[in-house]
Amino acid sequence: MPEHLPQAPHFTVCLQILSLATRYTRCLDVLNDNTLGTPEATERIIRLRTAVESLAEEAADVRAAHEKLPMSLIDHTDTTIRSRLAQLRVVTGAAVDALTRAVEDFDAASFASIGARQTSVDSARELLATAAHDLVACAERVAAEMHRYRGSYSIPEVGANVTLTAEHHQVLRLIATGVVAVGEDGRVWVGLDKDSVSADVLLDLEQLGLITDEPSASWADEVRVASTPMGRLVLAATLSRPEPLKANNQPAYAAPSPRSRGARR
């Protein structure tokens, strides 16, 4: 590919979407804290509401950036993404309203009010439950357009010296949706599904600097697995490529042999 080609603007938008997905995941993890329904949680809920408000603003910014991208009109990718991002902003606004109710309609002397607070927090959590998953789906469609335009734009060869197996790439994408966690016994959870992802694959990605552990805000005995900034860069550059796992004619990254794995702390 000629070096003089400008960088695909899709790459920046794809990276913005993946970064936003990470922020939604962190907010959702805080919302999973079952002590938010207590009388003492008012200040925490206020801080969380501010964080969610900023997510709504960032979702609007991402949608505006997406609207400036060149689209091929081969399919309805652009309309689908715009609609999803618009819906996300509405849903996020509804989550802000739910958290506002949890603060403004609360009476510490009323048991009914305490229950109503928990209901409002639960509503906010349910509204944002699929945000990260939807954003990763949007990023994938933007990436598909980016690769469709590769004759007119260059795509950054981020991590070109690191190539992954299909399993590594699949897990990296899954981690971006925010559903992967590791318990204190070292067992991997994907949602409520135990051991559907190999702990060895996580260790390989961690050693490559693509993922990291983050303490769970809601469960003391587990950690969340999140993409690092480099991990999101690599994912943005490789999503939706026909052969995203080979770079510079190098052989695919070979995972180390199986090994024992203890608890991740």
VOGU-3710 file (C-alpha; in Angstrom, 3 decimals, decimal comma):
1> mpehlpqaph> 0,000/0,000/0,000  1,420/3,412/-0,941  2,785/5,202/2,086  1,354/8,561/1,001  -2,240/7,501/1,564  -3,947/9,343/4,447  -4,920/7,389/7,528  -8,450/6,027/7,422  -10,641/8,319/9,560  -12,639/5,210/10,457
11> ftvclqilsl> -9,751/4,060/12,650  -10,092/7,005/15,019  -13,858/6,541/15,283  -13,482/2,799/15,845  -11,003/3,490/18,638  -13,366/6,072/20,175  -16,170/3,519/20,201  -14,020/0,843/21,839  -12,807/3,306/24,484  -16,401/4,317/25,187
21> atrytrcldv> -17,339/0,647/25,585  -14,661/0,342/28,279  -16,096/3,314/30,158  -19,615/1,881/30,015  -18,294/-1,399/31,383  -16,734/0,346/34,368  -19,952/2,223/35,147  -21,956/-0,980/34,870  -19,587/-2,701/37,263  -20,199/0,059/39,831
31> lndntlgtpe> -23,961/-0,272/39,321  -23,665/-3,958/40,211  -22,679/-2,959/43,755  -25,617/-4,105/45,879  -24,891/-1,500/48,567  -26,068/1,318/46,305  -29,591/0,795/47,625  -28,602/1,708/51,166  -29,201/5,107/52,833  -25,447/5,734/52,998
41> ateriirlrt> -24,985/5,518/49,215  -26,321/8,972/48,262  -22,954/10,579/47,497  -21,796/7,560/45,515  -24,956/7,621/43,436  -24,472/11,330/42,725  -20,909/10,693/41,528  -22,094/7,771/39,436  -24,850/9,876/37,888  -22,245/12,463/36,857
51> aveslaeeaa> -20,160/9,707/35,252  -23,163/8,363/33,339  -24,048/11,890/32,159  -20,565/12,173/30,682  -21,111/8,865/28,872  -24,217/10,284/27,199  -22,221/13,311/26,047  -19,415/11,135/24,703  -21,902/8,919/22,875  -23,234/12,049/21,158
61> dvraaheklp> -19,677/13,076/20,213  -18,940/9,629/18,770  -22,147/9,737/16,732  -21,190/13,159/15,348  -17,718/11,879/14,410  -19,247/8,828/12,719  -21,546/10,994/10,607  -18,474/12,617/9,025  -17,062/9,306/7,800  -17,170/8,303/4,122
71> mslidhtdtt> -19,533/5,367/3,698  -19,812/3,117/0,681  -23,624/2,885/0,482  -23,199/-0,812/-0,310  -25,283/-1,557/2,753  -26,983/0,289/5,560  -23,988/0,251/7,876  -23,989/4,010/8,408  -27,723/4,157/9,241  -27,472/1,183/11,587
81> irsrlaqlrv> -24,598/2,694/13,557  -26,206/6,130/13,750  -29,402/4,542/15,024  -27,589/2,461/17,633  -25,613/5,432/18,898  -28,742/7,567/19,029  -30,550/4,857/20,974  -27,592/4,534/23,311  -27,765/8,221/24,146  -31,497/7,946/24,892
91> vtgaavdalt> -31,003/4,853/27,042  -28,131/6,500/28,889  -30,288/9,545/29,529  -32,946/7,266/30,996  -30,300/5,740/33,274  -29,384/9,250/34,442  -33,056/9,888/35,220  -33,245/6,652/37,223  -30,208/7,628/39,286  -31,702/11,084/39,809
101> ravedfdaas> -34,828/9,465/41,240  -32,653/7,330/43,505  -31,314/10,538/45,041  -34,181/13,024/44,929  -37,029/10,675/45,907  -35,193/9,126/48,835  -36,354/9,290/52,452  -34,036/7,493/54,874  -36,872/7,086/57,387  -39,022/5,120/54,947
111> fasigarqts> -38,470/1,431/54,206  -40,505/1,872/51,032  -38,139/4,631/49,932  -35,141/2,373/50,486  -36,746/-0,254/48,260  -37,552/2,381/45,644  -33,919/3,497/45,624  -32,747/-0,030/44,908  -35,360/-0,323/42,151  -34,080/2,880/40,537
121> vdsarellat> -30,469/1,684/40,675  -31,525/-1,661/39,203  -33,310/0,181/36,390  -30,162/2,142/35,554  -28,143/-1,067/35,491  -30,627/-2,828/33,221  -30,689/0,131/30,843  -26,904/0,050/30,428  -26,479/-3,733/30,533  -25,853/-4,199/26,799
131> aahdlvacae> -24,164/-0,863/26,051  -20,613/-2,200/25,743  -21,739/-5,172/23,626  -23,649/-2,856/21,259  -20,684/-0,498/20,990  -18,292/-3,298/20,053  -20,768/-4,359/17,354  -20,744/-0,758/16,067  -16,938/-0,698/16,118  -16,870/-3,886/14,081
141> rvaaemhryr> -19,104/-2,376/11,406  -17,008/0,792/11,266  -13,919/-1,394/10,905  -15,573/-3,273/8,036  -16,049/0,026/6,218  -12,451/0,985/7,005  -11,146/-2,148/5,317  -13,509/-1,644/2,405  -11,806/1,697/1,812  -8,260/0,376/2,168
151> gsysipevga> -7,513/1,286/-1,435  -8,018/4,957/-0,588  -6,778/5,085/2,999  -4,015/3,496/5,027  -4,776/1,487/8,161  -2,312/1,843/11,039  -0,240/-1,283/11,498  -0,639/-1,151/15,256  1,152/-4,030/16,909  2,382/-5,267/13,531
161> nvtltaehhq> 5,172/-7,142/15,313  2,567/-9,056/17,333  0,291/-11,503/15,578  -2,399/-13,478/17,328  -4,149/-16,762/16,835  -7,841/-16,724/16,014  -8,624/-17,669/19,614  -6,563/-14,798/20,995  -8,302/-12,324/18,700  -11,751/-13,692/19,554
171> vlrliatgvv> -11,074/-13,369/23,291  -9,690/-9,837/22,883  -12,933/-8,847/21,172  -14,967/-10,557/23,888  -13,058/-8,707/26,608  -13,959/-5,417/24,933  -17,637/-6,164/25,638  -16,850/-6,193/29,362  -18,125/-9,659/30,241  -14,887/-11,401/31,265
181> avgedgrvwv> -13,849/-11,733/34,914  -11,548/-13,973/36,927  -12,463/-15,289/40,366  -10,053/-15,572/43,277  -9,549/-19,233/42,388  -8,236/-18,248/38,947  -11,274/-19,544/37,064  -12,504/-17,424/34,183  -16,102/-16,265/33,955  -17,845/-14,908/30,874
191> gldkdsvsad> -21,040/-13,561/32,350  -22,348/-16,560/34,292  -20,497/-19,074/32,115  -17,469/-20,526/33,904  -14,290/-21,557/32,061  -15,571/-20,742/28,562  -12,319/-18,795/28,024  -8,925/-20,313/28,693  -6,919/-18,714/31,488  -3,812/-19,378/29,391
201> vlldleqlgl> -5,166/-17,188/26,591  -5,723/-14,376/29,075  -2,163/-14,730/30,322  -0,813/-14,610/26,768  -2,743/-11,401/26,040  -1,617/-9,923/29,356  2,028/-10,663/28,583  1,602/-8,917/25,235  0,281/-5,831/27,047  -3,166/-6,052/25,447
211> itdepsaswa> -5,261/-6,651/28,569  -5,057/-5,898/32,273  -6,796/-6,740/35,530  -9,071/-4,237/37,234  -10,508/-4,851/40,722  -14,241/-5,441/40,548  -16,310/-2,641/42,074  -19,095/-5,038/42,996  -17,405/-8,314/44,007  -14,441/-8,340/46,350
221> devrvastpm> -13,234/-11,787/45,304  -12,892/-11,279/41,550  -11,234/-8,976/39,045  -12,491/-7,670/35,741  -10,432/-8,214/32,612  -10,195/-5,053/30,512  -8,421/-4,052/27,318  -5,415/-1,780/27,705  -5,050/1,283/25,431  -2,714/-0,822/23,268
231> grlvlaatls> -5,246/-3,636/23,246  -7,919/-1,281/21,942  -5,534/0,072/19,301  -4,786/-3,453/18,087  -8,452/-4,377/18,096  -9,451/-1,230/16,198  -6,866/-2,011/13,527  -7,824/-5,661/13,121  -11,609/-5,852/13,580  -13,439/-7,237/10,542
241> rpeplkannq> -10,312/-7,965/8,522  -10,601/-11,090/6,364  -7,252/-12,263/7,776  -6,637/-10,078/10,826  -4,135/-12,395/12,410  -1,167/-12,095/10,038  1,013/-9,028/9,663  4,123/-8,365/7,578  4,136/-11,982/6,420  5,034/-13,121/9,927
251> payaapsprs> 3,811/-16,460/11,254  0,805/-16,408/13,560  1,600/-15,925/17,215  1,915/-19,323/18,818  0,408/-19,620/22,268  2,790/-21,070/24,868  2,245/-24,612/26,003  -0,447/-25,161/28,655  0,597/-24,243/32,162  -0,887/-23,981/35,590
261> rgarr> -2,432/-20,706/36,573  -3,165/-19,436/40,060  -5,442/-16,675/41,233  -4,993/-13,310/39,526  -4,526/-10,484/42,013
//
